Amino acid sequence: VVMPLTRAHHMMLTRNLVYTALTRASTATVLVGEPEALDLALGRRDAHRRHTRLASLVG
């Protein structure tokens, strides 16, 4: 999975989207783009609290 991260599409950036990219990849996930966009996505939480391994997958 190759995931482009740009603040130009900031409304779509969510923790759930990053989590889905990381967990659906069969071999690897490559995050390409702006580090600030990743920070924005990881900081955005949905209304529903989910228990995931996202922090450990990102590093």
C-alpha positions in Angstrom: 0.0 0.0 0.0 1.3 3.5 -0.9 -0.5 6.2 1.0 0.0 9.8 -0.1 -0.2 12.3 2.8 -0.8 15.9 2.0 -2.5 18.7 3.9 -4.3 19.7 0.6 -6.9 16.9 1.4 -6.9 17.5 5.2 -10.6 16.7 5.5 -10.0 13.1 4.6 -7.0 12.6 6.9 -8.1 10.6 9.9 -6.6 8.0 12.3 -8.9 5.4 10.8 -7.6 6.0 7.3 -4.0 5.6 8.4 -4.9 2.5 10.5 -6.7 1.0 7.5 -3.7 1.5 5.2 -1.3 0.0 7.8 -3.5 -3.1 8.6 -4.6 -3.9 5.0 -1.2 -4.1 3.5 -0.1 -7.6 2.8 3.6 -6.8 2.5 4.4 -3.1 3.4 2.9 0.3 3.7 4.8 3.3 2.3 3.7 6.7 3.6 4.7 9.5 1.2 4.2 13.2 1.7 4.2 15.8 4.4 5.0 14.7 8.0 2.7 17.4 9.2 -0.2 15.7 7.4 0.5 12.5 9.3 0.5 14.4 12.5 -2.8 15.9 11.6 -4.3 12.5 10.7 -3.0 10.9 13.9 -4.3 13.8 16.0 -7.8 13.6 14.6 -10.1 11.2 16.5 -13.5 10.0 15.5 -16.5 10.3 17.8 -16.2 6.6 18.6 -13.3 5.4 20.7 -11.4 2.5 19.1 -8.8 0.3 20.6 -6.0 -0.1 18.0 -2.3 -0.8 17.7 -1.8 2.3 15.5 0.8 3.9 17.7 2.9 0.7 17.7 2.6 0.2 13.9 3.7 3.8 13.1 6.6 3.6 15.4 
